[in-house]
Amino acid sequence: ESSINDLWIFDVNKIGLNYKGPHDGQLDMIMIGEADSIGALFDTRVNVFSGAAVVGRMHVYSCSTGVYIDSSYVKFNYLETESNFGKALYVSPSGKVLIGLLRAYKNNRTYKGFE
């Protein structure tokens, strides 16, 4: 198991957070902003770990896609995903998610400016 707390990822030209495990990870107070690709990717395609995680609080903004869950099991207590240029949250057909409170607004923007 892993623990990641108080992490701020900002202004990256790829994926902000690419979480692949280990399984049953505990993440809290994660803020991701202005990633040119996916803000947070929960991924098990590497077939090493399950990528399953429990996320206390996560805030993702101004990314191409906010949160992408691919073949993982993720529980969010609080997820805020806003002002992303594409989807706020994408869950693949093999992904599973449980969200206590979801705040998703101002997503699918068609321009690259800020309001």
C-alpha positions in Angstrom: 0.0 0.0 0.0 1.1 3.6 -0.6 0.2 7.0 0.8 0.3 10.3 -1.1 -0.7 13.5 0.7 -0.6 17.2 0.0 0.6 16.9 -3.6 0.3 19.8 -6.1 1.0 19.2 -9.8 1.0 22.2 -12.0 1.8 23.2 -15.6 3.0 19.9 -17.1 3.0 19.0 -20.8 1.9 15.4 -20.3 -0.2 13.5 -17.7 -0.4 15.2 -14.3 -0.7 12.1 -12.1 -0.4 8.7 -13.6 -1.3 6.3 -10.7 -0.5 2.7 -11.5 -0.4 1.3 -7.9 0.4 -0.3 -5.7 -3.1 -1.4 -4.9 -5.1 0.0 -2.1 -3.3 3.3 -2.2 -4.4 6.2 0.0 -4.3 9.6 -1.7 -5.5 12.9 -0.1 -5.3 16.6 -0.8 -4.2 16.2 -4.4 -4.4 19.3 -6.7 -3.6 19.1 -10.4 -3.8 22.1 -12.7 -3.0 22.8 -16.4 -1.8 19.4 -17.6 -1.8 19.3 -21.4 -3.1 15.8 -21.3 -5.1 14.0 -18.6 -5.1 15.5 -15.1 -5.2 12.3 -13.2 -5.0 8.8 -14.8 -5.7 5.7 -12.7 -4.3 2.9 -14.9 -3.8 -0.8 -14.7 -2.8 -1.5 -18.3 0.8 -2.3 -17.1 -0.6 -5.4 -15.3 1.8 -4.9 -12.4 -0.6 -3.6 -9.8 -4.4 -3.2 -9.7 -4.2 0.6 -9.5 -7.0 0.6 -7.0 -7.1 3.6 -4.7 -9.0 5.5 -2.1 -8.9 9.3 -2.7 -9.9 11.7 0.1 -9.9 15.0 -1.7 -8.8 15.8 -5.3 -9.2 19.0 -7.3 -8.4 18.9 -11.0 -8.6 21.9 -13.3 -7.6 23.3 -16.8 -6.5 19.9 -18.2 -7.3 18.3 -21.4 -9.4 15.6 -19.6 -9.9 15.9 -15.8 -9.8 12.4 -14.4 -9.5 9.2 -16.5 -10.1 5.8 -14.9 -9.0 2.9 -17.0 -9.4 -0.6 -15.6 -9.1 0.6 -12.0 -11.2 0.6 -8.9 -11.2 4.1 -7.4 -13.2 5.5 -4.5 -13.3 9.3 -4.2 -14.7 10.9 -1.0 -14.6 14.4 -2.7 -13.7 15.1 -6.4 -13.8 18.5 -7.9 -13.0 18.7 -11.7 -13.5 22.0 -13.4 -12.6 24.2 -16.4 -11.1 21.3 -18.3 -11.0 21.5 -22.1 -12.5 18.0 -22.5 -14.4 15.7 -20.2 -14.5 16.2 -16.4 -14.4 12.5 -15.7 -14.1 9.5 -18.0 -14.5 5.9 -16.7 -13.6 3.2 -19.2 -16.0 0.2 -19.6 -13.6 -1.9 -17.4 -13.1 0.9 -14.8 -15.2 1.2 -11.6 -15.7 4.3 -9.4 -17.5 5.3 -6.3 -17.8 9.0 -5.6 -19.1 10.5 -2.3 -19.3 14.1 -3.6 -18.6 15.2 -7.2 -18.3 18.8 -8.3 -17.9 19.1 -12.1 -18.5 22.4 -13.8 -17.2 24.5 -16.8 -15.8 21.5 -18.6 -15.7 20.8 -22.4 -14.3 24.3 -23.1 -13.6 24.9 -26.7 -11.0 27.7 -26.3 -7.6 27.8 -24.7 -8.1 31.0 -22.7 -9.0 31.7 -19.2 -12.2 33.5 -18.0 
